[in-house]
């Protein structure tokens, strides 16, 4: 019995498949966003090249959200 050097072929439904990296999120001034903790808002300031932090107006409060933006999504 011989085994190939590459090992067994992974199945499409395998939970051990390598993860794909999510594309980086970029926000611009004026973008409408939603945040899991704060709700709906609008980007009012971007620090650096957009990968550092953004200042978002959520209506009742303004919050500085830093990179990575795991809980924030562009609408």
C-alpha positions in Angstrom: 0.0 0.0 0.0 1.6 3.3 -1.1 0.6 6.7 0.1 1.1 9.9 -1.9 3.5 12.5 -0.6 0.7 15.1 -0.5 -1.4 13.2 1.9 -5.2 12.5 1.8 -7.3 14.8 -0.3 -9.5 17.1 1.9 -13.2 16.7 1.5 -15.3 19.8 0.6 -17.3 19.5 3.8 -14.3 18.9 6.1 -14.2 21.2 9.2 -10.4 21.1 9.0 -10.1 23.0 5.7 -7.7 25.9 5.8 -9.5 29.2 6.5 -9.6 31.9 3.9 -8.6 35.4 5.0 -11.3 38.0 4.9 -10.6 41.0 2.7 -9.6 44.0 4.8 -12.3 46.5 5.6 -11.9 50.1 4.4 -14.2 52.9 5.5 -14.5 56.5 4.2 -16.0 59.6 5.6 -19.8 59.5 5.0 -20.1 55.7 4.9 -23.2 54.3 6.6 -22.2 51.5 8.9 -23.7 49.1 11.4 -22.0 47.9 14.6 -23.0 44.9 16.6 -22.8 46.8 19.9 -23.7 50.4 18.9 -26.2 50.0 16.0 -26.5 52.2 13.0 -24.1 55.1 12.4 -22.1 57.2 9.9 -18.3 57.5 9.6 -17.3 61.1 10.4 -13.5 60.8 10.6 -10.8 58.4 9.4 -7.4 58.1 11.0 -4.4 57.2 9.0 -5.0 55.4 5.7 -8.3 53.9 7.0 -6.6 50.9 8.7 -5.9 52.6 12.0 -9.3 53.8 13.4 -12.5 55.5 12.4 -14.8 57.9 14.4 -18.4 57.0 14.0 -21.5 59.0 14.9 -24.2 56.7 16.3 -26.7 59.4 17.0 -26.6 59.5 20.8 -22.8 59.1 21.0 -19.6 59.1 19.0 -17.3 56.2 19.2 -13.7 55.6 18.0 -13.6 52.1 16.5 -10.1 50.8 16.0 -8.8 48.2 13.5 -9.7 45.3 13.1 -13.3 46.2 12.5 -14.7 42.7 13.4 -18.1 44.0 14.7 -18.6 46.8 12.1 -20.0 46.4 8.6 -20.6 48.9 5.7 -24.2 49.2 4.5 
